[in-house]
Every structure is written in structure tokens, then in C-alpha cells.
Amino acid sequence: MTLVLVSGINGFVAVEVLVSLLKRGYDVVGTIRSESKTTFLRNKFRDAVDNGKLRFAIVPDITATGAFDEVLKQYQFDFVLHTSSPFYLNAKDVEKELLDPAIKGTKSILESIEKVAPSVKHVVITSSFAAVGDHRTGPAPGYVYTENDWCPAEWDEAIANPYIGYLASKTWAERAAWDFVKDRKPQFTLTTLLPSMVFGPPEQEFESMAKLNQSSSDIYNLFNGTAGPVYGIWAWTDSRDLGEAHVLAIEKPEAKGQRYLIINGKHSPQYFANYIWKHYPERAAQKNVTKPTDKLYPDGGVYDVDNSKSIRDLGITYKDLDTMMKDTLKKFEELEVEGK
């Protein structure tokens, strides 16, 4: 039996991580903030729960000192996948809502692993392209981002601007993880994964379409005619490929001590509108979806991202944008029929 701890098991990305782990036969314990939030996952993954392949542990506040001690003492984990970190861009208190959960949550789980979980061999942390891109250079035409790049966000601008605060939260949390491994030399090795805007059919729990995760909302609001394309990030990641990447990162020895850009490719939010008009013309007209155009990128173009390291080391086969859109819009239709 190989046992994996997944933090924030009910998140958009974490559910895909769970799917990939269960498919490959791993036993999983997922942390979640309250027992009531386990109901959806218990029903969705009923067979795994009944067979003892999926269990839950309550961690109400991941920023608290020793927050993960109890669950790490209770089981003999082989691997830890730390996925829980907030992603929303309208924080009122950047330090409390974004910086503390990301940075303190990361430090907390690493300290607990070192202190009480000697069986853990490897840790994977879900970081972000936010920790790579330079917000000061905009679309940066001609530039190719690699794993050697880091976001240059500074404290004053992070506190003043929730968007930069989010970038900083991912950057500083990841740096804290690498510093921890460098300074403390724990018994476990580390991999960080760097997805960009994560799109794909949402499989997590949410109350209504109005309560979708941020990136899914960007597509659904366009599909529903309630908003236009949301510009800013020119790279994208399929949630299912990201889930698979977490599993590959614990299976491939090459991944130890590495950070990986998990990026499917370049994209333009205008492409989503074009796709909707092409494949849902009646709905697009009825909902007054943003009109299609051949102009997808700013004059001069935008940056690119080199994902060759993840393909070489992890063996990922990335889905294309059409596949993601087809699957995501189909899921949206199903959810609308359900009354979401």
C-alpha cells in the first residue's frame, strides 16, 4: 500500500489530483476544513471510500502552527501533495486572505512533515506560473519563460494590489519551500509544479454556477453572455493534465529537486468566444456572446512558455485547447440541466 496525503482535497485542482491517484491504485487521505465538506466527495468517490482507498482528515486552519501534525502522526504517509492555496483576485485584506494562507500554510506542512512524519519520502507543492511571470513587462512579445524565471513582486505593491498580492503569495510560498529544503535538509525531497490559468470541466463541489472557481467562471461567464473575455494571462493548463502531473512527480525520480512549468500552451481568451460561436451559434446569438474575431493577441504578440522539461522528465502528453473547451462546455450544459 502506498499512502498519499493531499491537502485541500475539495479544491478544483485537488479533485483532479485525487482522480489520477485513485486511477493508479494509490490510497489517499485528503485534508479538508470541516466534516460537512466531505459529503460531496464521499458520494462522488463512494467506491473508493467504501474500499478504504479514500479517507479524510479535518484541518480547519492550514496556517496554524502544527495544523497537519495530527493527520501526519495518524498515518504512515509515503508522499504529500500540497495543493491548498487560495486563488481569487478580489481580496480585501491581501496579507490575511492571500499571503498568510499560501506562505504559512506551506511552511506549516513542511515543518510538520519534518517533525512527525519520517516515512514521507517526497513532497509535491502546487505552485503557479504566477511565481514565474513578470507582471511588470506585460505581454513581453518574444520572451520565452522557463523554470529559471521568478516573479519579481515586492511587498509594498503586493499589499496594495490584490492581483499582485496573489502573484506574490505563490512566489513567496514556493521560495519558502525551497529555502526550507536547502536550510533544513529534511528526509524528503521536493518538487514544485507551475501551472498557469487552469481550465477544464469542474468536478469539485460548488453551490451554483455563480460560485464556480475563478478560472471556470471566466469561461462560463463568457458562455452565458454575462462578461467578455478576461485578459491578462496568455498561457493555460488543463486541470486533468495538472492532476496527472502531480502523480508523475512522485513516480519519476527525475522530478526530485525540480520545478516544472505545467503548461499546455499559449492561449487567448478571445479564442473561447470564437469557439462558442463556432460550436454553439444559437446560444451565442441568444446570450449575446462576445463576437468572434481573428485578432487573438495584442499587436506584436505575447510571451511563450517552454514546457519541454515537463514533457521530457515527466512524460506528460498535453491536451489541446479544443479538447478542453469541448469537455468544459459539455460539463457546463450538464450542470445547467441539474439546476446549477
Disulfide bonds with the S-S distance in Angstrom:
none
